[in-house]
Amino acid sequence: MDKGTIAVIPVRKGFADNTVSEAIAEAGGRAILIGEETERAASFLETPSLQLLCLEAVAFSPARWSLLLRSYLEEQDLVIIPATPDGRDLAPRIAYELKWPLITGAIKVGPGYAYTVRHPRETMLEYRFDRPVVVTILPGARGLEPLPSGAGHPSITVSDSTIATESSEEGSDALVLDILSSTPGELNLTEAEKIIAGGAGLGSKDAFELLELLAARLGAAAGATRVATDAGWLSHDRQIGSTGVTVRPYWYVALGISGASQHLAGVVDPEHVAAVNLDPSCPMMALAELPIVTDAPKVLDEMVKMLSANRLSTEFMNQQV
Ligand SMILES: Cc1cc2nc3c(=O)[nH]c(=O)nc-3n(C[C@H](O)[C@H](O)[C@H](O)COP(=O)(O)OP(=O)(O)OC[C@H]3O[C@@H](n4cnc5c(N)ncnc54)[C@H](O)[C@@H]3O)c2cc1C
């Protein structure tokens, strides 16, 4: 286990997901960027001490890319791939080509070890390996410290027994028929520059349906606290916080959220924060540059009505982003 660690970053038309720097940092600054206009994508990276290889390739084709990458990656013993939608697609193909095990959804990885979380997200698994592996790393997880060994979480030794033995001689990819734009309310939270999140103060699933509608109208992503996702008002992938996703928005609107430390741990450096709450002294209101003491479900209702009637200009909400 001393050949080396490298990150593989999928690139689409000069852009990589803005969380890929974490995978590169986890790989000690060594990375292969693969896709179209990789040098342009490299110019946007912020990770210092980079040792980068830019591999120009046809538009996203995980099977063909993994064949192309094989000769580069065989020289390594740890390949780290961000668990973005493209990364999650590419990683199993690469693992298959290399005949290496794949460990998915790590929060921390290094030579010989990886820690992952499984649903419910409090369940942590510790992997130990003394053979080459491919690992995907969760966006926003860098900096989280796993529980120490012996803290009660299962430990798994990765062996050769689960590795596939047949090889594909040529890659076969799905045929892309059309690319549809996503619904803004369902935007990837980790990439969203505008987020409208709701908490227990919204009080019902109906209110969260309005929240998603409002987010969609404003080109924002909808988020929630754990109380709200546990109540089934929004899906668990929308949960922001220490056991949810970490977000880095330009603006963050919090409706009926108290601002518990576990929630705020997932909200990193927003430029602007507005909060609507009945309690003027809760942490979320203290954090907000625009704290509004009033009933959050009513505000939500009114904003959706105003947008439906085109009386509220979205220009202000869209500016400077
Ligand atoms: C190990 C662990 C991990 C956790 N992980 C997370 C996590 O990842 N994310 C997360 O969010 N939480 C997490 N939590 C839970 C966290 O501690 C809080 O319980 C949760 O964030 C509170 O959610 P909330 O703000 O929606 O609810 P509450 O704390 O109940 O706050 C509701 C707020 O709504 C306001 N309100 C009530 N009615 C109205 C109204 N009509 N109009 C306006 N405001 C109103 C209240 O004044 C209050 O401020 C975790 C907890 C633990 C122990």
The ligand as a Gaussian input file, in Angstrom:
#p B3LYP/6-31G(d) Opt

LIG

0 1
 C      -26.984000      13.807000      16.933000
 C      -27.942000      14.844000      16.420000
 C      -27.851000      15.212000      15.086000
 C      -28.712000      16.184000      14.588000
 N      -28.610000      16.547000      13.265000
 C      -29.390000      17.536000      12.796000
 C      -29.265000      17.986000      11.446000
 O      -28.463000      17.481000      10.664000
 N      -30.058000      18.987000      11.043000
 C      -30.973000      19.583000      11.864000
 O      -31.666000      20.508000      11.417000
 N      -31.125000      19.160000      13.124000
 C      -30.375000      18.153000      13.587000
 N      -30.560000      17.724000      14.868000
 C      -31.719000      18.250000      15.624000
 C      -31.460000      19.600000      16.228000
 O      -30.856000      19.447000      17.495000
 C      -32.771000      20.389000      16.392000
 O      -33.678000      19.610000      17.128000
 C      -33.437000      20.765000      15.074000
 O      -32.506000      21.408000      14.216000
 C      -34.561000      21.730000      15.366000
 O      -35.310000      21.896000      14.216000
 P      -36.333000      23.101000      14.085000
 O      -35.578000      24.401000      14.157000
 O      -37.141000      22.830000      12.876000
 O      -37.294000      22.889000      15.339000
 P      -37.381000      23.640000      16.743000
 O      -36.079000      23.676000      17.425000
 O      -38.530000      23.025000      17.447000
 O      -37.724000      25.138000      16.361000
 C      -38.916000      25.542000      15.774000
 C      -38.855000      27.044000      15.639000
 O      -40.022000      27.484000      14.982000
 C      -40.482000      28.652000      15.652000
 N      -41.920000      28.737000      15.405000
 C      -42.925000      27.988000      15.933000
 N      -44.104000      28.333000      15.401000
 C      -43.834000      29.320000      14.504000
 C      -44.636000      30.082000      13.613000
 N      -45.956000      29.895000      13.504000
 N      -44.010000      31.019000      12.830000
 C      -42.673000      31.235000      12.933000
 N      -41.874000      30.532000      13.757000
 C      -42.452000      29.582000      14.527000
 C      -40.127000      28.476000      17.101000
 O      -40.035000      29.730000      17.744000
 C      -38.774000      27.780000      16.979000
 O      -37.717000      28.725000      16.918000
 C      -29.703000      16.775000      15.412000
 C      -29.773000      16.406000      16.748000
 C      -28.918000      15.457000      17.248000
 C      -29.011000      15.071000      18.694000

